[in-house]
Amino acid sequence: MIVQFRNEKVSNHGSIPITIECNVVALIIFEGFHQPIKRTKHCQVIYSQLGLAIHQNDHQARRRFVEWAQNEIAVVPDFHKRILFSDEAHFWLNGYVNKQNCRIWSEANPQVYVETPLHPEKLTVWCALWAGGIIGLYFFKNDEGHYVTVNGDRYRAMITNFFIRELNNHDIQELWLEQDGATCHTARATIDLLKDTFWTCESASKIL
């Protein structure tokens, strides 16, 4: 990357006016401030893409999982229909919009300014999907009925008071539960609860 500095003074905001001759866009950082480089003749604004970091052991773990899944499908052809995919999602109640996912197409800058509170109210919803349908929705609330975020105690309460009851209402012979690696999912108390309830409830279920 070739960076050419103009003969101009540094602005009060700490950014340095520059032009570049390259195929990428960078950020010039000066005294704790940063400002994206404006589009020039040779460059355009490109937003970086974020992805999960892959470590050396992850490839082997993924391969072992694929081989295990293939063996399960060889024994039970509809194995993929017996996986229950579960997760939570957050919803803001004040009309909050993630500006990284929002684009406005206009011939002129509409100068949109959105005011947001310091601590916007939001709710957390859990549900599970599988070939047989949807289990949920479950809204996390406290004893006063106010929406709250999920933690280990609330997640385990949802399993005990809602999930297992709903699961037993379905005609399921065998089921695998999938959940991500969130702390409330992987806490020892949560795993112990899932093992105890899944192998003792009416449907023979397993943790994936």
NORURLIN-V779410 format. One record per backbone hydrogen bond with DSSP energy under -1.0 kcal/mol. CO is the residue of the C=O (numbers start at 0). NH is the residue of the N-H. If there is no record, write none. Layout:
CO&NH ; CO&NH
//
This chain:
1&20 ; 3&18 ; 5&7 ; 10&13 ; 14&10 ; 16&5 ; 18&3 ; 25&36 ; 29&32 ; 32&29 ; 56&60 ; 57&61 ; 58&62 ; 59&63 ; 60&64 ; 61&65 ; 62&66 ; 63&67 ; 64&68 ; 65&69 ; 66&70 ; 67&71 ; 68&72 ; 69&73 ; 70&74 ; 71&75 ; 75&78 ; 77&80 ; 78&81 ; 81&175 ; 83&177 ; 84&128 ; 86&126 ; 88&124 ; 90&122 ; 97&100 ; 120&92 ; 122&90 ; 123&139 ; 124&88 ; 125&137 ; 126&86 ; 127&134 ; 128&84 ; 129&132 ; 132&129 ; 134&127 ; 137&125 ; 139&147 ; 141&144 ; 145&141 ; 150&154 ; 151&155 ; 152&156 ; 153&157 ; 154&158 ; 155&159 ; 156&160 ; 157&161 ; 157&162 ; 158&163 ; 161&165 ; 162&166 ; 163&167 ; 166&169 ; 169&171 ; 174&205 ; 175&83 ; 176&207 ; 177&85 ; 181&184 ; 181&185 ; 182&186 ; 186&190 ; 187&191 ; 188&192 ; 189&193 ; 190&194 ; 191&195 ; 192&196 ; 193&197 ; 194&198 ; 196&200 ; 197&204 ; 202&204 ; 203&174 ; 205&176
//
